[in-house]
Amino acid sequence: MEQDRKGRVTQILQDWTKGDEQALDRLMPLVYEELQRLAQQYLHRERPDHTLQATALVHEAYLRLVDQRGVTWQNRAHFFGVAAQLMRRILVDYARRHHAAKRGGAAIKVSLTDVVIAAKEGPEELVALDDALSRLAALDPRQGRIVELRLYGGLTVEETADVLGVSPATVKREWSTAKAWLAREIRAG
């Protein structure tokens, strides 16, 4: 049943890529629940008093997904990878605005022991993680993408490997290396 649903999502995405305007209407009921779960995962890692709600994050990401007209959708994992990237950008932009208003935009030194829990403390840590991830992506685009898909997208090792066209072993190895690099970068702050 789940495999059939994943196949339907992939087919609808391909129809959307080919210009089927009604494909998006068929897609959203199939992916909304998972987008909501993804948004809740993101917000669970945020500070407790975060004012952005999961539904608002999903809707903002949806509006940005609709504007992705030039994307050639490969499959369901590719779609959720893009959705995760968009949610990440929304949350980072939100954190930057919040931090700038609250702290006057001053840089703060961040010390984290594990990059995966970075966003729990507040917007400063999320911004520091995003900055470090941008530097990583400039040095090694594939590792940057792996972190994005795994950390922000909630994709499994296998789904990440599928999106990137590499083996799961490569994803595991580069995920481990990337986490260590990011943690070191953030600590160096």
Biotite code that builds the C-alpha atoms (Angstrom):
import biotite.structure as struc

atoms = struc.array([
    struc.Atom([0.000, 0.000, 0.000], chain_id="A", res_id=1, res_name="MET", atom_name="CA", element="C"),
    struc.Atom([2.748, 2.464, 1.020], chain_id="A", res_id=2, res_name="GLU", atom_name="CA", element="C"),
    struc.Atom([4.823, 1.528, -2.046], chain_id="A", res_id=3, res_name="GLN", atom_name="CA", element="C"),
    struc.Atom([1.772, 2.120, -4.261], chain_id="A", res_id=4, res_name="ASP", atom_name="CA", element="C"),
    struc.Atom([1.302, 5.558, -2.672], chain_id="A", res_id=5, res_name="ARG", atom_name="CA", element="C"),
    struc.Atom([4.976, 6.416, -3.263], chain_id="A", res_id=6, res_name="LYS", atom_name="CA", element="C"),
    struc.Atom([4.619, 5.332, -6.883], chain_id="A", res_id=7, res_name="GLY", atom_name="CA", element="C"),
    struc.Atom([1.523, 7.506, -7.306], chain_id="A", res_id=8, res_name="ARG", atom_name="CA", element="C"),
    struc.Atom([3.391, 10.500, -5.872], chain_id="A", res_id=9, res_name="VAL", atom_name="CA", element="C"),
    struc.Atom([6.260, 9.935, -8.303], chain_id="A", res_id=10, res_name="THR", atom_name="CA", element="C"),
    struc.Atom([3.847, 9.633, -11.254], chain_id="A", res_id=11, res_name="GLN", atom_name="CA", element="C"),
    struc.Atom([1.991, 12.811, -10.282], chain_id="A", res_id=12, res_name="ILE", atom_name="CA", element="C"),
    struc.Atom([5.300, 14.684, -9.932], chain_id="A", res_id=13, res_name="LEU", atom_name="CA", element="C"),
    struc.Atom([6.289, 13.551, -13.403], chain_id="A", res_id=14, res_name="GLN", atom_name="CA", element="C"),
    struc.Atom([2.909, 14.708, -14.720], chain_id="A", res_id=15, res_name="ASP", atom_name="CA", element="C"),
    struc.Atom([3.480, 18.071, -13.031], chain_id="A", res_id=16, res_name="TRP", atom_name="CA", element="C"),
    struc.Atom([6.915, 18.322, -14.670], chain_id="A", res_id=17, res_name="THR", atom_name="CA", element="C"),
    struc.Atom([5.261, 17.715, -18.045], chain_id="A", res_id=18, res_name="LYS", atom_name="CA", element="C"),
    struc.Atom([2.925, 20.658, -17.461], chain_id="A", res_id=19, res_name="GLY", atom_name="CA", element="C"),
    struc.Atom([-0.207, 19.009, -16.063], chain_id="A", res_id=20, res_name="ASP", atom_name="CA", element="C"),
    struc.Atom([-1.723, 21.918, -14.104], chain_id="A", res_id=21, res_name="GLU", atom_name="CA", element="C"),
    struc.Atom([-4.119, 19.638, -12.185], chain_id="A", res_id=22, res_name="GLN", atom_name="CA", element="C"),
    struc.Atom([-1.271, 17.415, -10.965], chain_id="A", res_id=23, res_name="ALA", atom_name="CA", element="C"),
    struc.Atom([-0.605, 19.704, -8.019], chain_id="A", res_id=24, res_name="LEU", atom_name="CA", element="C"),
    struc.Atom([-4.225, 19.344, -6.879], chain_id="A", res_id=25, res_name="ASP", atom_name="CA", element="C"),
    struc.Atom([-3.811, 15.545, -6.917], chain_id="A", res_id=26, res_name="ARG", atom_name="CA", element="C"),
    struc.Atom([-0.403, 15.722, -5.230], chain_id="A", res_id=27, res_name="LEU", atom_name="CA", element="C"),
    struc.Atom([-1.154, 17.755, -2.118], chain_id="A", res_id=28, res_name="MET", atom_name="CA", element="C"),
    struc.Atom([-3.600, 15.322, -0.469], chain_id="A", res_id=29, res_name="PRO", atom_name="CA", element="C"),
    struc.Atom([-0.977, 12.590, -0.864], chain_id="A", res_id=30, res_name="LEU", atom_name="CA", element="C"),
    struc.Atom([1.969, 14.550, 0.563], chain_id="A", res_id=31, res_name="VAL", atom_name="CA", element="C"),
    struc.Atom([0.370, 16.986, 2.995], chain_id="A", res_id=32, res_name="TYR", atom_name="CA", element="C"),
    struc.Atom([0.495, 14.664, 6.004], chain_id="A", res_id=33, res_name="GLU", atom_name="CA", element="C"),
    struc.Atom([4.174, 13.908, 5.453], chain_id="A", res_id=34, res_name="GLU", atom_name="CA", element="C"),
    struc.Atom([4.967, 17.609, 4.914], chain_id="A", res_id=35, res_name="LEU", atom_name="CA", element="C"),
    struc.Atom([3.160, 18.322, 8.188], chain_id="A", res_id=36, res_name="GLN", atom_name="CA", element="C"),
    struc.Atom([5.223, 15.644, 9.956], chain_id="A", res_id=37, res_name="ARG", atom_name="CA", element="C"),
    struc.Atom([8.413, 17.095, 8.479], chain_id="A", res_id=38, res_name="LEU", atom_name="CA", element="C"),
    struc.Atom([7.459, 20.597, 9.644], chain_id="A", res_id=39, res_name="ALA", atom_name="CA", element="C"),
    struc.Atom([6.700, 19.295, 13.131], chain_id="A", res_id=40, res_name="GLN", atom_name="CA", element="C"),
    struc.Atom([10.132, 17.628, 13.246], chain_id="A", res_id=41, res_name="GLN", atom_name="CA", element="C"),
    struc.Atom([11.779, 20.911, 12.326], chain_id="A", res_id=42, res_name="TYR", atom_name="CA", element="C"),
    struc.Atom([9.819, 22.885, 14.878], chain_id="A", res_id=43, res_name="LEU", atom_name="CA", element="C"),
    struc.Atom([10.434, 20.282, 17.576], chain_id="A", res_id=44, res_name="HIS", atom_name="CA", element="C"),
    struc.Atom([14.129, 21.158, 17.285], chain_id="A", res_id=45, res_name="ARG", atom_name="CA", element="C"),
    struc.Atom([13.358, 24.867, 17.619], chain_id="A", res_id=46, res_name="GLU", atom_name="CA", element="C"),
    struc.Atom([13.131, 26.847, 20.827], chain_id="A", res_id=47, res_name="ARG", atom_name="CA", element="C"),
    struc.Atom([9.962, 26.201, 22.868], chain_id="A", res_id=48, res_name="PRO", atom_name="CA", element="C"),
    struc.Atom([8.551, 29.720, 22.404], chain_id="A", res_id=49, res_name="ASP", atom_name="CA", element="C"),
    struc.Atom([8.822, 29.649, 18.602], chain_id="A", res_id=50, res_name="HIS", atom_name="CA", element="C"),
    struc.Atom([5.850, 31.486, 17.115], chain_id="A", res_id=51, res_name="THR", atom_name="CA", element="C"),
    struc.Atom([5.839, 29.746, 13.730], chain_id="A", res_id=52, res_name="LEU", atom_name="CA", element="C"),
    struc.Atom([3.436, 26.791, 13.644], chain_id="A", res_id=53, res_name="GLN", atom_name="CA", element="C"),
    struc.Atom([3.854, 23.596, 11.614], chain_id="A", res_id=54, res_name="ALA", atom_name="CA", element="C"),
    struc.Atom([0.816, 24.372, 9.453], chain_id="A", res_id=55, res_name="THR", atom_name="CA", element="C"),
    struc.Atom([2.165, 27.829, 8.601], chain_id="A", res_id=56, res_name="ALA", atom_name="CA", element="C"),
    struc.Atom([5.547, 26.322, 7.725], chain_id="A", res_id=57, res_name="LEU", atom_name="CA", element="C"),
    struc.Atom([3.906, 23.733, 5.454], chain_id="A", res_id=58, res_name="VAL", atom_name="CA", element="C"),
    struc.Atom([1.811, 26.406, 3.732], chain_id="A", res_id=59, res_name="HIS", atom_name="CA", element="C"),
    struc.Atom([4.799, 28.691, 3.197], chain_id="A", res_id=60, res_name="GLU", atom_name="CA", element="C"),
    struc.Atom([6.813, 25.776, 1.799], chain_id="A", res_id=61, res_name="ALA", atom_name="CA", element="C"),
    struc.Atom([3.862, 24.803, -0.406], chain_id="A", res_id=62, res_name="TYR", atom_name="CA", element="C"),
    struc.Atom([3.694, 28.306, -1.879], chain_id="A", res_id=63, res_name="LEU", atom_name="CA", element="C"),
    struc.Atom([7.394, 28.109, -2.689], chain_id="A", res_id=64, res_name="ARG", atom_name="CA", element="C"),
    struc.Atom([7.040, 24.590, -4.124], chain_id="A", res_id=65, res_name="LEU", atom_name="CA", element="C"),
    struc.Atom([4.324, 25.792, -6.477], chain_id="A", res_id=66, res_name="VAL", atom_name="CA", element="C"),
    struc.Atom([6.813, 28.338, -7.818], chain_id="A", res_id=67, res_name="ASP", atom_name="CA", element="C"),
    struc.Atom([9.331, 25.581, -8.646], chain_id="A", res_id=68, res_name="GLN", atom_name="CA", element="C"),
    struc.Atom([8.305, 25.442, -12.291], chain_id="A", res_id=69, res_name="ARG", atom_name="CA", element="C"),
    struc.Atom([11.742, 24.677, -13.723], chain_id="A", res_id=70, res_name="GLY", atom_name="CA", element="C"),
    struc.Atom([12.290, 21.553, -11.611], chain_id="A", res_id=71, res_name="VAL", atom_name="CA", element="C"),
    struc.Atom([12.303, 18.167, -13.298], chain_id="A", res_id=72, res_name="THR", atom_name="CA", element="C"),
    struc.Atom([10.928, 16.043, -10.487], chain_id="A", res_id=73, res_name="TRP", atom_name="CA", element="C"),
    struc.Atom([12.678, 12.684, -10.298], chain_id="A", res_id=74, res_name="GLN", atom_name="CA", element="C"),
    struc.Atom([10.627, 10.989, -7.585], chain_id="A", res_id=75, res_name="ASN", atom_name="CA", element="C"),
    struc.Atom([9.020, 11.319, -4.178], chain_id="A", res_id=76, res_name="ARG", atom_name="CA", element="C"),
    struc.Atom([12.368, 11.516, -2.344], chain_id="A", res_id=77, res_name="ALA", atom_name="CA", element="C"),
    struc.Atom([13.489, 14.350, -4.633], chain_id="A", res_id=78, res_name="HIS", atom_name="CA", element="C"),
    struc.Atom([10.269, 16.243, -3.885], chain_id="A", res_id=79, res_name="PHE", atom_name="CA", element="C"),
    struc.Atom([10.707, 15.895, -0.121], chain_id="A", res_id=80, res_name="PHE", atom_name="CA", element="C"),
    struc.Atom([14.355, 16.874, -0.439], chain_id="A", res_id=81, res_name="GLY", atom_name="CA", element="C"),
    struc.Atom([13.330, 20.125, -2.127], chain_id="A", res_id=82, res_name="VAL", atom_name="CA", element="C"),
    struc.Atom([10.541, 20.637, 0.418], chain_id="A", res_id=83, res_name="ALA", atom_name="CA", element="C"),
    struc.Atom([13.042, 20.131, 3.237], chain_id="A", res_id=84, res_name="ALA", atom_name="CA", element="C"),
    struc.Atom([15.423, 22.627, 1.698], chain_id="A", res_id=85, res_name="GLN", atom_name="CA", element="C"),
    struc.Atom([12.614, 25.179, 1.411], chain_id="A", res_id=86, res_name="LEU", atom_name="CA", element="C"),
    struc.Atom([11.529, 24.622, 5.018], chain_id="A", res_id=87, res_name="MET", atom_name="CA", element="C"),
    struc.Atom([15.128, 25.060, 6.118], chain_id="A", res_id=88, res_name="ARG", atom_name="CA", element="C"),
    struc.Atom([15.377, 28.367, 4.247], chain_id="A", res_id=89, res_name="ARG", atom_name="CA", element="C"),
    struc.Atom([12.091, 29.568, 5.757], chain_id="A", res_id=90, res_name="ILE", atom_name="CA", element="C"),
    struc.Atom([13.213, 28.732, 9.296], chain_id="A", res_id=91, res_name="LEU", atom_name="CA", element="C"),
    struc.Atom([16.666, 30.231, 8.813], chain_id="A", res_id=92, res_name="VAL", atom_name="CA", element="C"),
    struc.Atom([15.186, 33.434, 7.375], chain_id="A", res_id=93, res_name="ASP", atom_name="CA", element="C"),
    struc.Atom([12.754, 33.541, 10.287], chain_id="A", res_id=94, res_name="TYR", atom_name="CA", element="C"),
    struc.Atom([15.605, 33.000, 12.774], chain_id="A", res_id=95, res_name="ALA", atom_name="CA", element="C"),
    struc.Atom([17.733, 35.686, 11.136], chain_id="A", res_id=96, res_name="ARG", atom_name="CA", element="C"),
    struc.Atom([14.888, 38.196, 11.371], chain_id="A", res_id=97, res_name="ARG", atom_name="CA", element="C"),
    struc.Atom([14.186, 37.206, 14.976], chain_id="A", res_id=98, res_name="HIS", atom_name="CA", element="C"),
    struc.Atom([17.861, 37.379, 15.930], chain_id="A", res_id=99, res_name="HIS", atom_name="CA", element="C"),
    struc.Atom([18.400, 40.712, 14.213], chain_id="A", res_id=100, res_name="ALA", atom_name="CA", element="C"),
    struc.Atom([15.425, 42.227, 15.989], chain_id="A", res_id=101, res_name="ALA", atom_name="CA", element="C"),
    struc.Atom([16.288, 40.758, 19.382], chain_id="A", res_id=102, res_name="LYS", atom_name="CA", element="C"),
    struc.Atom([20.074, 41.140, 19.394], chain_id="A", res_id=103, res_name="ARG", atom_name="CA", element="C"),
    struc.Atom([20.641, 43.993, 17.023], chain_id="A", res_id=104, res_name="GLY", atom_name="CA", element="C"),
    struc.Atom([22.309, 41.613, 14.574], chain_id="A", res_id=105, res_name="GLY", atom_name="CA", element="C"),
    struc.Atom([25.455, 41.093, 16.670], chain_id="A", res_id=106, res_name="ALA", atom_name="CA", element="C"),
    struc.Atom([27.300, 37.820, 16.129], chain_id="A", res_id=107, res_name="ALA", atom_name="CA", element="C"),
    struc.Atom([27.239, 35.361, 19.002], chain_id="A", res_id=108, res_name="ILE", atom_name="CA", element="C"),
    struc.Atom([29.769, 32.585, 19.640], chain_id="A", res_id=109, res_name="LYS", atom_name="CA", element="C"),
    struc.Atom([28.060, 29.206, 19.502], chain_id="A", res_id=110, res_name="VAL", atom_name="CA", element="C"),
    struc.Atom([29.244, 26.110, 21.325], chain_id="A", res_id=111, res_name="SER", atom_name="CA", element="C"),
    struc.Atom([27.472, 22.843, 20.502], chain_id="A", res_id=112, res_name="LEU", atom_name="CA", element="C"),
    struc.Atom([28.451, 19.270, 21.201], chain_id="A", res_id=113, res_name="THR", atom_name="CA", element="C"),
    struc.Atom([26.293, 17.722, 18.533], chain_id="A", res_id=114, res_name="ASP", atom_name="CA", element="C"),
    struc.Atom([25.311, 19.525, 15.349], chain_id="A", res_id=115, res_name="VAL", atom_name="CA", element="C"),
    struc.Atom([22.097, 17.502, 15.040], chain_id="A", res_id=116, res_name="VAL", atom_name="CA", element="C"),
    struc.Atom([20.584, 19.227, 18.098], chain_id="A", res_id=117, res_name="ILE", atom_name="CA", element="C"),
    struc.Atom([21.792, 22.674, 17.094], chain_id="A", res_id=118, res_name="ALA", atom_name="CA", element="C"),
    struc.Atom([18.456, 24.417, 16.653], chain_id="A", res_id=119, res_name="ALA", atom_name="CA", element="C"),
    struc.Atom([17.102, 23.631, 20.155], chain_id="A", res_id=120, res_name="LYS", atom_name="CA", element="C"),
    struc.Atom([18.807, 26.569, 21.858], chain_id="A", res_id=121, res_name="GLU", atom_name="CA", element="C"),
    struc.Atom([17.485, 29.411, 19.731], chain_id="A", res_id=122, res_name="GLY", atom_name="CA", element="C"),
    struc.Atom([17.796, 31.333, 16.490], chain_id="A", res_id=123, res_name="PRO", atom_name="CA", element="C"),
    struc.Atom([21.498, 32.068, 16.979], chain_id="A", res_id=124, res_name="GLU", atom_name="CA", element="C"),
    struc.Atom([22.371, 28.378, 16.786], chain_id="A", res_id=125, res_name="GLU", atom_name="CA", element="C"),
    struc.Atom([20.171, 27.825, 13.758], chain_id="A", res_id=126, res_name="LEU", atom_name="CA", element="C"),
    struc.Atom([21.850, 30.733, 11.979], chain_id="A", res_id=127, res_name="VAL", atom_name="CA", element="C"),
    struc.Atom([25.307, 29.429, 13.004], chain_id="A", res_id=128, res_name="ALA", atom_name="CA", element="C"),
    struc.Atom([24.403, 25.977, 11.677], chain_id="A", res_id=129, res_name="LEU", atom_name="CA", element="C"),
    struc.Atom([23.119, 27.451, 8.425], chain_id="A", res_id=130, res_name="ASP", atom_name="CA", element="C"),
    struc.Atom([26.290, 29.518, 7.984], chain_id="A", res_id=131, res_name="ASP", atom_name="CA", element="C"),
    struc.Atom([28.467, 26.467, 8.652], chain_id="A", res_id=132, res_name="ALA", atom_name="CA", element="C"),
    struc.Atom([26.370, 24.365, 6.285], chain_id="A", res_id=133, res_name="LEU", atom_name="CA", element="C"),
    struc.Atom([26.768, 26.995, 3.565], chain_id="A", res_id=134, res_name="SER", atom_name="CA", element="C"),
    struc.Atom([30.555, 26.855, 4.022], chain_id="A", res_id=135, res_name="ARG", atom_name="CA", element="C"),
    struc.Atom([30.477, 23.055, 3.885], chain_id="A", res_id=136, res_name="LEU", atom_name="CA", element="C"),
    struc.Atom([28.393, 23.119, 0.700], chain_id="A", res_id=137, res_name="ALA", atom_name="CA", element="C"),
    struc.Atom([30.942, 25.480, -0.888], chain_id="A", res_id=138, res_name="ALA", atom_name="CA", element="C"),
    struc.Atom([33.756, 23.056, -0.008], chain_id="A", res_id=139, res_name="LEU", atom_name="CA", element="C"),
    struc.Atom([31.886, 19.820, -0.724], chain_id="A", res_id=140, res_name="ASP", atom_name="CA", element="C"),
    struc.Atom([28.478, 20.243, -2.381], chain_id="A", res_id=141, res_name="PRO", atom_name="CA", element="C"),
    struc.Atom([27.536, 16.587, -1.982], chain_id="A", res_id=142, res_name="ARG", atom_name="CA", element="C"),
    struc.Atom([28.223, 16.575, 1.752], chain_id="A", res_id=143, res_name="GLN", atom_name="CA", element="C"),
    struc.Atom([26.233, 19.788, 2.101], chain_id="A", res_id=144, res_name="GLY", atom_name="CA", element="C"),
    struc.Atom([23.325, 18.225, 0.264], chain_id="A", res_id=145, res_name="ARG", atom_name="CA", element="C"),
    struc.Atom([23.532, 15.059, 2.386], chain_id="A", res_id=146, res_name="ILE", atom_name="CA", element="C"),
    struc.Atom([23.291, 17.112, 5.584], chain_id="A", res_id=147, res_name="VAL", atom_name="CA", element="C"),
    struc.Atom([20.382, 19.066, 4.181], chain_id="A", res_id=148, res_name="GLU", atom_name="CA", element="C"),
    struc.Atom([18.474, 15.962, 3.132], chain_id="A", res_id=149, res_name="LEU", atom_name="CA", element="C"),
    struc.Atom([19.185, 13.990, 6.318], chain_id="A", res_id=150, res_name="ARG", atom_name="CA", element="C"),
    struc.Atom([19.002, 16.722, 8.962], chain_id="A", res_id=151, res_name="LEU", atom_name="CA", element="C"),
    struc.Atom([16.388, 19.026, 7.482], chain_id="A", res_id=152, res_name="TYR", atom_name="CA", element="C"),
    struc.Atom([14.601, 16.674, 5.132], chain_id="A", res_id=153, res_name="GLY", atom_name="CA", element="C"),
    struc.Atom([14.338, 13.759, 7.497], chain_id="A", res_id=154, res_name="GLY", atom_name="CA", element="C"),
    struc.Atom([15.255, 11.426, 4.625], chain_id="A", res_id=155, res_name="LEU", atom_name="CA", element="C"),
    struc.Atom([16.681, 8.028, 5.426], chain_id="A", res_id=156, res_name="THR", atom_name="CA", element="C"),
    struc.Atom([20.144, 7.001, 4.283], chain_id="A", res_id=157, res_name="VAL", atom_name="CA", element="C"),
    struc.Atom([18.558, 4.991, 1.468], chain_id="A", res_id=158, res_name="GLU", atom_name="CA", element="C"),
    struc.Atom([16.292, 7.851, 0.339], chain_id="A", res_id=159, res_name="GLU", atom_name="CA", element="C"),
    struc.Atom([19.224, 10.269, 0.419], chain_id="A", res_id=160, res_name="THR", atom_name="CA", element="C"),
    struc.Atom([21.301, 7.847, -1.642], chain_id="A", res_id=161, res_name="ALA", atom_name="CA", element="C"),
    struc.Atom([18.431, 7.567, -4.137], chain_id="A", res_id=162, res_name="ASP", atom_name="CA", element="C"),
    struc.Atom([18.083, 11.352, -4.493], chain_id="A", res_id=163, res_name="VAL", atom_name="CA", element="C"),
    struc.Atom([21.830, 11.824, -4.975], chain_id="A", res_id=164, res_name="LEU", atom_name="CA", element="C"),
    struc.Atom([22.437, 8.731, -7.082], chain_id="A", res_id=165, res_name="GLY", atom_name="CA", element="C"),
    struc.Atom([25.116, 7.333, -4.756], chain_id="A", res_id=166, res_name="VAL", atom_name="CA", element="C"),
    struc.Atom([25.347, 4.241, -2.565], chain_id="A", res_id=167, res_name="SER", atom_name="CA", element="C"),
    struc.Atom([23.984, 4.161, 0.990], chain_id="A", res_id=168, res_name="PRO", atom_name="CA", element="C"),
    struc.Atom([27.534, 3.440, 2.191], chain_id="A", res_id=169, res_name="ALA", atom_name="CA", element="C"),
    struc.Atom([28.708, 6.698, 0.610], chain_id="A", res_id=170, res_name="THR", atom_name="CA", element="C"),
    struc.Atom([25.892, 8.597, 2.307], chain_id="A", res_id=171, res_name="VAL", atom_name="CA", element="C"),
    struc.Atom([26.743, 7.055, 5.706], chain_id="A", res_id=172, res_name="LYS", atom_name="CA", element="C"),
    struc.Atom([30.441, 7.858, 5.334], chain_id="A", res_id=173, res_name="ARG", atom_name="CA", element="C"),
    struc.Atom([29.920, 11.425, 4.128], chain_id="A", res_id=174, res_name="GLU", atom_name="CA", element="C"),
    struc.Atom([27.134, 12.088, 6.665], chain_id="A", res_id=175, res_name="TRP", atom_name="CA", element="C"),
    struc.Atom([29.517, 11.136, 9.463], chain_id="A", res_id=176, res_name="SER", atom_name="CA", element="C"),
    struc.Atom([32.323, 13.281, 8.051], chain_id="A", res_id=177, res_name="THR", atom_name="CA", element="C"),
    struc.Atom([30.005, 16.237, 7.474], chain_id="A", res_id=178, res_name="ALA", atom_name="CA", element="C"),
    struc.Atom([28.578, 16.132, 11.021], chain_id="A", res_id=179, res_name="LYS", atom_name="CA", element="C"),
    struc.Atom([32.082, 16.155, 12.492], chain_id="A", res_id=180, res_name="ALA", atom_name="CA", element="C"),
    struc.Atom([33.146, 19.042, 10.229], chain_id="A", res_id=181, res_name="TRP", atom_name="CA", element="C"),
    struc.Atom([30.031, 21.068, 11.096], chain_id="A", res_id=182, res_name="LEU", atom_name="CA", element="C"),
    struc.Atom([30.425, 20.507, 14.829], chain_id="A", res_id=183, res_name="ALA", atom_name="CA", element="C"),
    struc.Atom([34.059, 21.661, 14.638], chain_id="A", res_id=184, res_name="ARG", atom_name="CA", element="C"),
    struc.Atom([33.097, 24.737, 12.599], chain_id="A", res_id=185, res_name="GLU", atom_name="CA", element="C"),
    struc.Atom([30.315, 25.725, 14.957], chain_id="A", res_id=186, res_name="ILE", atom_name="CA", element="C"),
    struc.Atom([32.509, 25.269, 18.036], chain_id="A", res_id=187, res_name="ARG", atom_name="CA", element="C"),
    struc.Atom([35.176, 27.446, 16.389], chain_id="A", res_id=188, res_name="ALA", atom_name="CA", element="C"),
    struc.Atom([32.413, 30.032, 15.866], chain_id="A", res_id=189, res_name="GLY", atom_name="CA", element="C"),
])
